[in-house]
Amino acid sequence: MLQVGLTHFLTLSAILFSLGVYGVVTRKNAVMVLMGIELILNSANINFIAFARFGNFGYSGQIAALFVIILAAAEAAIALAIVLNIYKTFANVNVDEIDHLKD
Protein backbone atom coordinates (compact mmCIF):
# COMPACT_ATOMS: atom_id res chain seq x y z
CA MET A 1 0.00 0.00 0.00
CA LEU A 2 1.30 3.44 -0.96
CA GLN A 3 1.70 5.93 1.84
CA VAL A 4 1.47 9.55 0.74
CA GLY A 5 4.15 11.44 2.63
CA LEU A 6 5.67 14.86 2.80
CA THR A 7 7.95 14.13 -0.15
CA HIS A 8 4.99 13.58 -2.45
CA PHE A 9 3.47 16.92 -1.50
CA LEU A 10 6.78 18.74 -1.91
CA THR A 11 7.30 17.15 -5.33
CA LEU A 12 3.83 18.19 -6.45
CA SER A 13 4.43 21.69 -5.11
CA ALA A 14 7.77 21.95 -6.92
CA ILE A 15 6.15 20.86 -10.19
CA LEU A 16 3.35 23.42 -9.79
CA PHE A 17 5.83 26.14 -8.89
CA SER A 18 7.98 25.33 -11.92
CA LEU A 19 4.97 25.38 -14.23
CA GLY A 20 3.88 28.70 -12.74
CA VAL A 21 7.29 30.30 -13.21
CA TYR A 22 7.43 28.94 -16.76
CA GLY A 23 3.99 30.45 -17.43
CA VAL A 24 4.97 33.84 -16.04
CA VAL A 25 8.28 34.02 -17.90
CA THR A 26 7.26 32.69 -21.31
CA ARG A 27 3.71 33.93 -21.85
CA LYS A 28 2.91 37.24 -23.48
CA ASN A 29 -0.79 37.27 -22.66
CA ALA A 30 -1.53 39.04 -19.37
CA VAL A 31 -4.26 36.55 -18.43
CA MET A 32 -1.84 33.64 -18.85
CA VAL A 33 0.70 35.45 -16.66
CA LEU A 34 -1.99 35.78 -13.99
CA MET A 35 -2.70 32.06 -14.26
CA GLY A 36 1.01 31.37 -13.73
CA ILE A 37 0.95 33.52 -10.60
CA GLU A 38 -2.05 31.55 -9.35
CA LEU A 39 -0.12 28.30 -9.86
CA ILE A 40 2.76 29.71 -7.81
CA LEU A 41 0.38 30.69 -5.00
CA ASN A 42 -1.26 27.24 -5.07
CA SER A 43 2.14 25.58 -4.75
CA ALA A 44 2.77 27.71 -1.66
CA ASN A 45 -0.60 26.59 -0.27
CA ILE A 46 0.32 22.94 -0.74
CA ASN A 47 3.55 23.56 1.16
CA PHE A 48 1.74 25.30 4.01
CA ILE A 49 -0.78 22.50 4.38
CA ALA A 50 1.80 19.71 4.02
CA PHE A 51 4.16 21.17 6.61
CA ALA A 52 1.26 21.82 8.99
CA ARG A 53 0.11 18.21 8.60
CA PHE A 54 3.45 16.45 8.81
CA GLY A 55 5.22 18.90 11.11
CA ASN A 56 2.49 18.91 13.79
CA PHE A 57 2.13 22.70 13.67
CA GLY A 58 -1.58 22.60 14.40
CA TYR A 59 -3.78 24.88 12.36
CA SER A 60 -1.13 27.46 11.51
CA GLY A 61 -0.58 26.04 8.00
CA GLN A 62 -4.28 26.04 7.25
CA ILE A 63 -4.62 29.62 8.45
CA ALA A 64 -1.66 30.72 6.31
CA ALA A 65 -3.17 28.92 3.31
CA LEU A 66 -6.49 30.66 3.94
CA PHE A 67 -4.74 34.04 3.87
CA VAL A 68 -3.01 33.08 0.61
CA ILE A 69 -6.38 32.12 -0.89
CA ILE A 70 -7.84 35.49 0.16
CA LEU A 71 -4.79 37.24 -1.29
CA ALA A 72 -5.15 35.30 -4.56
CA ALA A 73 -8.82 36.23 -4.85
CA ALA A 74 -8.08 39.91 -4.29
CA GLU A 75 -5.15 39.77 -6.71
CA ALA A 76 -7.27 38.13 -9.37
CA ALA A 77 -10.06 40.69 -9.03
CA ILE A 78 -7.74 43.71 -9.13
CA ALA A 79 -5.47 42.31 -11.85
CA LEU A 80 -8.40 41.35 -14.08
CA ALA A 81 -9.84 44.83 -13.67
CA ILE A 82 -6.48 46.29 -14.71
CA VAL A 83 -6.28 43.90 -17.69
CA LEU A 84 -9.80 44.84 -18.80
CA ASN A 85 -8.93 48.53 -18.55
CA ILE A 86 -5.75 47.95 -20.58
CA TYR A 87 -7.74 46.05 -23.19
CA LYS A 88 -10.28 48.86 -23.38
CA THR A 89 -7.50 51.41 -23.86
CA PHE A 90 -5.12 49.53 -26.17
CA ALA A 91 -7.32 46.71 -27.61
CA ASN A 92 -4.50 44.32 -26.72
CA VAL A 93 -3.43 42.36 -23.62
CA ASN A 94 0.04 41.25 -24.71
CA VAL A 95 2.49 42.26 -22.03
CA ASP A 96 5.28 43.06 -24.50
CA GLU A 97 3.17 45.44 -26.54
CA ILE A 98 1.80 47.48 -23.66
CA ASP A 99 4.77 49.73 -22.98
CA HIS A 100 2.90 52.95 -23.77
CA LEU A 101 1.45 53.23 -20.27
CA LYS A 102 4.10 55.71 -19.23
CA ASP A 103 3.18 58.10 -22.06
C-alpha positions in Angstrom: 0.0 0.0 0.0 1.3 3.4 -1.0 1.7 5.9 1.8 1.5 9.6 0.7 4.1 11.4 2.6 5.7 14.9 2.8 8.0 14.1 -0.2 5.0 13.6 -2.5 3.5 16.9 -1.5 6.8 18.7 -1.9 7.3 17.2 -5.3 3.8 18.2 -6.5 4.4 21.7 -5.1 7.8 22.0 -6.9 6.2 20.9 -10.2 3.3 23.4 -9.8 5.8 26.1 -8.9 8.0 25.3 -11.9 5.0 25.4 -14.2 3.9 28.7 -12.7 7.3 30.3 -13.2 7.4 28.9 -16.8 4.0 30.4 -17.4 5.0 33.8 -16.0 8.3 34.0 -17.9 7.3 32.7 -21.3 3.7 33.9 -21.8 2.9 37.2 -23.5 -0.8 37.3 -22.7 -1.5 39.0 -19.4 -4.3 36.6 -18.4 -1.8 33.6 -18.8 0.7 35.5 -16.7 -2.0 35.8 -14.0 -2.7 32.1 -14.3 1.0 31.4 -13.7 1.0 33.5 -10.6 -2.1 31.5 -9.4 -0.1 28.3 -9.9 2.8 29.7 -7.8 0.4 30.7 -5.0 -1.3 27.2 -5.1 2.1 25.6 -4.7 2.8 27.7 -1.7 -0.6 26.6 -0.3 0.3 22.9 -0.7 3.6 23.6 1.2 1.7 25.3 4.0 -0.8 22.5 4.4 1.8 19.7 4.0 4.2 21.2 6.6 1.3 21.8 9.0 0.1 18.2 8.6 3.5 16.5 8.8 5.2 18.9 11.1 2.5 18.9 13.8 2.1 22.7 13.7 -1.6 22.6 14.4 -3.8 24.9 12.4 -1.1 27.5 11.5 -0.6 26.0 8.0 -4.3 26.0 7.2 -4.6 29.6 8.4 -1.7 30.7 6.3 -3.2 28.9 3.3 -6.5 30.7 3.9 -4.7 34.0 3.9 -3.0 33.1 0.6 -6.4 32.1 -0.9 -7.8 35.5 0.2 -4.8 37.2 -1.3 -5.1 35.3 -4.6 -8.8 36.2 -4.9 -8.1 39.9 -4.3 -5.1 39.8 -6.7 -7.3 38.1 -9.4 -10.1 40.7 -9.0 -7.7 43.7 -9.1 -5.5 42.3 -11.9 -8.4 41.3 -14.1 -9.8 44.8 -13.7 -6.5 46.3 -14.7 -6.3 43.9 -17.7 -9.8 44.8 -18.8 -8.9 48.5 -18.5 -5.7 48.0 -20.6 -7.7 46.1 -23.2 -10.3 48.9 -23.4 -7.5 51.4 -23.9 -5.1 49.5 -26.2 -7.3 46.7 -27.6 -4.5 44.3 -26.7 -3.4 42.4 -23.6 0.0 41.2 -24.7 2.5 42.3 -22.0 5.3 43.1 -24.5 3.2 45.4 -26.5 1.8 47.5 -23.7 4.8 49.7 -23.0 2.9 53.0 -23.8 1.4 53.2 -20.3 4.1 55.7 -19.2 3.2 58.1 -22.1 
